[in-house]
Amino acid sequence: MSVQAPSAVVMVRPHRFRPNEATLADNGFQADADGLDLTRVAATAFEEVTRAAEALDAAGVTVHLFDDERDDRPDSVFPNNWISTHSGGHVALYPMFTANRRGERRGDIVDHLKAQYRVQDVIDYSGLEYDDVFLEGTGAMVLDHEFRIAYAARSNRADPVALERFCTNFGYEPMVFDASDARDIPIYHTNVMMTVATEFALVGLDAITSPMRRIELAERLAGRGRRAVIELTSRQLDEFCGNAIELEARDGRVLALSRRAFNALTGEQRALIERSARLMPLDVPTIELAGGSVRCMLAGVHLDPRPQRAPEHEALSTVSARTATPAPEAASVREAEPAQMPG
């Protein structure tokens, strides 16, 4: 099995989804909610998450699906921004840039992972929010788990102080760069412009503003034994081609991405991907109104299961949770130290 491709994911199914008005200013991929029928949008988003979870489950990916009935967490469908899990039993919780996203961190999800998997520690960086230091998980970072590199585009949501802290704690090398979309707006999350898989990478190299950094990043990706570094155009980034995730399914690896992204890939690009992973398009056009796509919806689980508790493949309904619970007990959480701000 690949260390890059998890065989289990956490998903959150929102009952009150809408494009988050508080994130519109710096998310160039997001649609304005003005004029939308928000009741219809919420109902359609609920169905899209349900169908996506069922498709992943049918393919043999373990899906830990949690419901969110609150109306003050419009972006809760994107759990990868506030939690990540790592081999060796490590969990990280992240500081969120937008105030109305901070309530997405849920103790019941952390507790569920502790019950199902071997979790040694939970490192909580959320206290950095008081210092206006933010790092929105595997949205802000694209992690090469095999070669221990954390790729990060500078933005309001990827502070170098927090990134350095994460890399020190978890043993990654940071690689930071500046990137902008076709409208010259800074890329808000690195995972909308690049995907690192086991044998290939998808990346919008032209979005990287420094020509030297662009060359360096391409060389780092290609020099790690990958069969292909697949370049994405700015139009393809707008279609969420960079927002994909490789998963370990029952019959081998799959690349989960949106139908919109799948349709925007060229035949040659699809062929390169399918040399090592089956393409798995999911229909999430309503979710994409919020400026994120399939990768943002899936928080990969890189933890070892507890054999005495983990079933071979649990039905979706048995791993659902409808309401949040308080944060985990302090004894099980190690809080990150206050940030040391540059002079």
N, C-alpha and C positions, 0 to 999 in steps of 0.2 A: 504494500500500500504506500501511496505517496504521502510524505509529510506535508505537502502543499495542499492536498485535496482532502478536506474533512468528509467523513461519512455521516455526519449529523449536523443539524443546524437548529438555531433558535429563530422562531418567527413570531411576530406579534400581529394579531388580526384586529384592526381598529373598528369600532362601531361608529365613531364620529370623525372619520378622516376628512381633512380638507387641506388644500395648499396653505402652508403656514404664512400668514401675513407678516410675521416678525422676521422671516428669513429671506423675503423677496429681494431686499436691497443688495445682498451680496451673492445670491444664487442665480447665476445667469441661465441656468437650465430650467428654472421654475416658471410656471404660468401664473398670471395674475388671477386671483379668485373672483374678481369683479364680474358680475353677470352670470356666474355659475349657479346652478340649482344645487345647493350644498347638501340637501337631503338626498337627492339622487346620487350625487358624487359619493357620499358616505356609503350608501347602500351598494353602489357598484364596486367601490374599493373593497368592501367586505367580501363580496363574491370573488373578486380577483385574487385576494389573498387565499381564500378557501380553495379555489381551483389550483393555484400554484402549489399550495401545501399538499393537496391530494396528488398532483402530478409527481412531485418529488417523492412522496411516500410510495407511490406505485412503482417508481423506478428503483426503490430500495434504499433511499436516503432516509435516515431517521429524522423526523421532524418533531421538535418540541414546540408546540403551538400554544400561544397564550393569547387570550382575548383582552381587549382594553375597551371598557365601556365609558371611560371618562371623556368629557368634551373639552378638556383643557390641555390635551396632548396631541395636537394635530399631526405631528411627525412620528408618533410612536411606532409606526409601521417600519421604521428604520433602526432596529436595535443595534446594528453593528457600530453605530456611532458612540454608544455609551458602554459597551462591554466587548471584551475580547478574551479568548481562552487560549492556553498555550500548553504544549507538551510538558510533562513533569508536574502537572497539577496546578498550574498558575492561572489566575483570573485577574484581569485589570478592569477597573471602572474609571471612566474618563470625565474631565471637565468640559462642559458644553458651553459654546459661545452664546447661544440665545437663551435668555432666561426662561422662556416658556417650554424649553426642551429639557430642562434639568429634572423635571418630575418624571421623565421617562425611565430613569434608573429605578429598577424594581427589585426589592428584596426577595420577593417570591420566586423570581426567575433565578437569582443566585442560589437560593435555598434548594430549588429543584435540581440545579446542576450539581450541587454538593451531594444530594441524595442519590443521583444517578451515576456520578462520576467521582473519581478520586481527585479531590481538590485539596491541595496543600496550603495555599494561601490566596488571599484576595487583596490586591494592592489597589487602594482607592486614591486616585488622583483628584477627586472632585473638589477637594479643599482648595485647589489652585484657582478655582473660580473667584475666590475672594481677592486674589491678586491680579485678576483679569488675565489669567494665563489659561489657554484652552488647547485641547488636543482631542478632536472628535474621532477617536478610535480608528477602526480600519476604513473609515471614510477619509480621514485626514492622512492616514498612512496606508501604503500598499506594501504588505510584508512578504518578503521572500523568506519563507520559513526554513528552507533547506540551506541557503547560503547566508542567512541571518543579516539581511539588508532591509532597512526601513526606508522606502522611497516616500518623499513628502514634498508636495508643492506648498510654498509659503502662502499663508492666507490668515484671515482672522481666526480660523479654526485649527490652525496648526502652528502653535508657538514653538520656536526652537528650544526654549527653556524646558517646556514639558516634553518635547520630543527627545531631548538629550537625557532627561530623567528616565523616560521609558526605556530608551536603548541601553542605558547603564543597568537598569534593573533586570531587563529581559535578555540582554546579550545580543543586541542587534547593532549594526553599523548604520548610522543615519546618512542618508544621501538627500540633501535638500536642494531644491531648484525653484526658480520662478517660472510660472506658466500662465498663459492667458488664452481665452477662447477666441473665436473668430471675431467677436465684437470688442476685443481688447479688454475684456473684463477678466480679472484674475480668477483662475480656476479655484472654486471654493472647496472642493474635495478632490484629493488625488485620485480616488477610485472612479471618478468619471472620465479619466483620461488614460488609465492604464490598468491592466490585469496581468498578474504573474501566475502562470500555470506551471505544471511540472516540466513539460517539454516545449512550451512556447510562451511568448508574451505578446500582449496587445498593447500598443502604446501610441499616443498622439505626439510624436516627436516634434512636429512643427509648432505645437503649443508651447514648447519650452523656449523661453525668450533668449537664452544665451546659446549661441552656436557651439561653443566649446562644451558647455554642460550637456547639450543635446548629444554630441558625439560620445562623451564620457558615459552617459546613461545607456546609450545603445550598446556600447562596448561591454559594459557591465552585464547587461542582460544576455548578450550573445556569447560572452566569454564563459558562461556557466554551463556549457554543454547542452543548451537548448537547441532544438531543431530549427526554430524559426523565431524571429522577432518581427511581428506583423505590424506594419505602420498603418495607423488610422488617420484619415483626413479630418479636417475640422468639421466637415458635414457629418461624418460618421460619429464623431464625438457628440455632436448635437443629437444624434439618434441613439445615444447611450451604448454604442458599441464597446466603449471602454469599461462599462459598468457590468462586468460579468464575473462569475466565480466558478472555479473548477471544483467538482465534488466527486467523491468516490461512491458510485452507485452499485447495484447488485451485479451488473454485468460489465463493470469497468468504469472508467472515469467519464464524466459528462461535463460540459460547459453550460451552466445555466445562465441564460440571458433573456432579454425581452424579445417578443416577436418583432417589435419595431427595430431593435438592434440586429436581429437575425436577417431581416429583410434588407438592411443597409449594407451588410457585408457582401463583398464580391464573391463570385464562384471560386476564384483562386484562394481567397482568404479562408473560405469555408473548408476547402480541401486541405489546406495546411493544418487547420485546427483538428479536423477529423482524422488526421494521421495518428492522433493520440487521445482524443476525447470526442465523444458523440455530442453534437450540438443539441441543446434542449431548450427550445424557445418557449417562453411563458407569456401569456397575454396579460399585461398589466398597464394598459394605456392610462387609466385613471390615476393609478399610483404615480405614474411618471409626471403628472401635472405638478407634483410637489418638488420636482427637480432631482429626483433619484429614481433608480430602477432596481433591477433584480439583485445586484450585488448589495445594495444598501439594505434590502429587505432581509438578508440572510446573515446572521452572525454564526460563523463556523464554530463547531465544537472540536477542539484539538485536545481533548482530555481522554484519559483511559477510563472505560466504564467499570463500575463496581460489579464483578461477576455475579454476586449473590442477589443483586437487585435488577440488573439490566436484562430485560427480555430480548429475544432475538430481534423482534421488530414490533414495536408497540403501536397500537392504533392511535390515530390522531386524537380521538376524543378522550383517550385516557391520559394524555399529557397536557391537556388544555387547563388553563387557569384563568378565571374570569376577573379577579380583582387583585390589586396589588396589596402586599403586606409590608409591614415596617422593614427598615433596612436590617441586614444581618447583625447578630450580636457583635459587640465591639471586639470580643476575644477572637473572632474568626476573620477580622478585617485588619489589615495593616495599612494605615493611612500614610500616603506619601508626605514627606517633609515639606514645609513651606518653600516656595520657589525662591531661589536666590537670583534676584533680578540683576541684569547687567548694569554696571555703573553708568 
